[in-house]
Amino acid sequence: MSPDTSPPHDLDLVIDYVNTLDIDAGSDVLASSSGLSEWLVQRHLLADRTSLPSEANRAEAVRLREALRGLLLEHNGAAHDDGAAAELERVARRGGLGVHFGPDAAVSLRPAREDFDGALASLLVPVVQAVSDDTWLRVKACRASDCAWAFYDRSRNRSGTWCDMAVCGNRTKVRAYRQRAPRGT
């Protein structure tokens, strides 16, 4: 029986969101309001595409993505960024993220709003759930400066550095070797 390869707590949603910017390929799903809207609708975070997010909404979505990326880089040894946590806090408050009680003792963490602000706040639900069992620290961004791809570190000792050892790890090691190797005369 093979273990489930999906990260817990729907963290794959957060990883997918951070990876809407592919530095290596030079593509950005959030470069347009329609791209942002389509991404949110496809993941059932927004009900429909009838009204496109404004340019201000799009900029807010990009700020959230980059704040999450900053935290993921921090999980992989980068310097702490005070602004990242503040951005997540702002998004959570705007969307009304909180504990909600329902019938039969049902308890859920979800945004109070069902609009764009609520959609962005929904992206933080897996983060909160993962913080509770320390799996959030396994979500990292690749240390390669020309990549920064988000990934879930499945290594036993949480030592994963690159999104793909065969690509980013190899490139980094080859660059380091070339810098150390004596130059031919």
N, C-alpha and C positions, 0 to 999 in steps of 0.2 A: 504494500500500500504506500503510495507516494504522498509525502506531505503536501498540504495546500501551499501553493507558491505565491498566493496573493498576500500582500501585507495586511495586518489586522486593522480593524476599525475604519475600513474604507480609506486608508491612507493612500491607496492608488489614485484616488480622486485628487488629493492634494499634490501628489507627485505629477500627475498628468497636467494639473493647472500650472505648476512651476515650469513644466516642459513645453508650455505653449510658446515659449521662446526657445528656439533651437539655434544657439550661437554658431555651432559648427556648420549648419546648413544655411544660416542667414535668413531664417523664416520666423515670423511672429504672428500667431493666430490673433493676438490682441492688437494688431496694428490698425484694425478698423473696427468700428462699432458693430458692423454686421458679423465679423468674425467672432467678436466677443459674444454677441447675442446667440449665434449658432452654437458656440461651445457650451454656453449655459443651458440652452434649450435641449441639446442632445444629452446632457447629463441630468435632465429633469430638475434643474435648479431654478429655471424660469419657465413659466407655463407656456408661453408662445412668443413668436417673433413679431407680433403685431406692432409693437413700438420699439424701435431701436434705442439702445442706451445712448445717452448724450456723450459728447466729447469729454465732459467732466467725469461722467461715469466710467468711460473707457480709461481715462487717466487714473482714476481711483483703483480700477481693477489692476492696472499695471503696477501701481504703488504696492498693492497687496502682494502681487506675485513677486516683486523684487524684495519685499520685506520677508516673505517666506523663504526665498532663495538665500537671503542674508543669514537667516537662522539655520538653514541647511548647511551653508558653508561653515558656520560656527560649529555645527556638529562635527565637522570634518577638520577642525583645527584653525579656522580663520578667526580673526579678531572679533570681539563682541561688538554688536551694533545696537545701541540703546534705542535708536529710531525704529528698529524692526518690531520690537515688542509694543511700542507705542502705536504703531500703525495697526497691528492686529487688535489691540484694545479699541481703537477708534472704529474699526470695521465691525467688531462685535457689538459695540454700543449702538451704532447706527442701525444695525439690523435687529436689535433687540434680542440678541442671543441670550438665552436663559433656560432655566429648568422649568418645565411645564408638567403639571399634574393632570391626569385624566381619570376616567372611570376605571374601576377594578385595580386601583393602586398603580396604574401605569405612570411611569415617569420618563420624560424624554428631554434631551437637550436639543433645542432647535431655536431658530429665530422667530420672533413674534411677527415679523413682517414677511409678506409674500411678494415683495417687489424686488427691484435690483439690489437694494441694500440687504435684504434678507437672503438673496442668492449668494452674495459675497460672504455674509456671515455663516451661511451653511458650510462653506469651505473650511471653517474653523472647527466645526463639530468633531471631525476625525482627529484634529490636533489635540483638542481637549481630552478626548477619550484616550489617545495614545500617551499623553503626558501622565495619566493616572497609573500606567503600568510600565513606564520608561521605554516603550517601543518608539516614542517620538524621537529619541536620540539616535535611533537606527535610520531615520530618514535623513539623507545627506545630499549634498550637491558635490559633484565631481570636482576634485581639487585642480584639475587641468584648467588653466585660465582661458583656453580657447574652447572650453566645453561647458562646465558648470551645470551639466545635466543632472536632474534629481533622480535619486535611486534609493532603494531600500537595502540597507546593509544586512545581509543574511549571514555574515561570518560569525563564528562562535564568540569571538572576543571583540566584536564590533570594531574591527580594524580596517574595514573596507575604505579605500581611499578614492578609487576611480570608479566611474560608472561601468567601465568594461576594461579589464586588465589587458585584453588583447589589443585594444585600440588606444585608449588614453594612457593606460599604464605603460604600454610599450613606447608610445611617442615620448612620454616624459623621461623614461629611462634612456632612450636613444639620445635625446637632447642633453641629458646630464653626462652621458658617456662622451659625446662630442665636445662638450665644454672641458672635460677633464683630459681628453686624449691629446697627446702632443701633436702639434701641427707639422706636417711634412715640409721640408725646405727645398 
